[in-house]
Amino acid sequence: MKTRFAASLAVAVLALGGANLAQAAQVSGAVGATGQGDMAYRIGLSFDWDKKWLESSTGHLTGYWDAAYSYWEGGEASAAHSLSFSPVFVYEFGTSGYVPFIEAGIGIAAFSKTDVGDQRLGSSFNFEDRIGFGVKLPGQQKVGFRAMHYSNAGLKQPNDGIESYSLFYSASF
């Protein structure tokens, strides 16, 4: 099982090769709860796309690649781990100082087991859907809130899915 996770993480890191790695990476941490009330913890690494689209006086569209590890509490017998990789689109309302933003993305996730808490995922492979909002702070930092949903899109039954609602913080290094 650990070998499969190491291989999945290596694939996610290699996929980041398309990003300009000369840019500063962002490290993020999140803490939240599932829809069932269990705790979820996430640590991630992201790379900005360094692109801007739809620039206007209101703001612009940009994005980043996100790779993360999550720990899902659910009682001793049903705790789980997951690795995920996702492209994330971000609309930033402004360009300097405190910049509000919204974000959305759809990616993939590999879970260590198919039962997380009371939820039955049906397969270890799942899709990760996210929506969030926050504020970019001076010094390449961000704080915000995210809602994330994981399910296998009906590829295998059961497909209860699981949600996570979390507060996050990220900073460049």
Secondary structure, DSSP 8 states (H G I E B T S, - for coil): -HHHHHHHHHHHHHHGGGS-TTS--EEEEEEEEETTS-EEEEEEEEEE----BS--SS-EEEEEEEEEEEEE-SSTTT-EEEEEEEEEEEEES-SSSSEEEEEEEEEEEEES-SEETTEE-SSSEEEEEEEEEEEEETTTEEEEEEEEEEE-TTSSS----EEEEEEEEEEE-
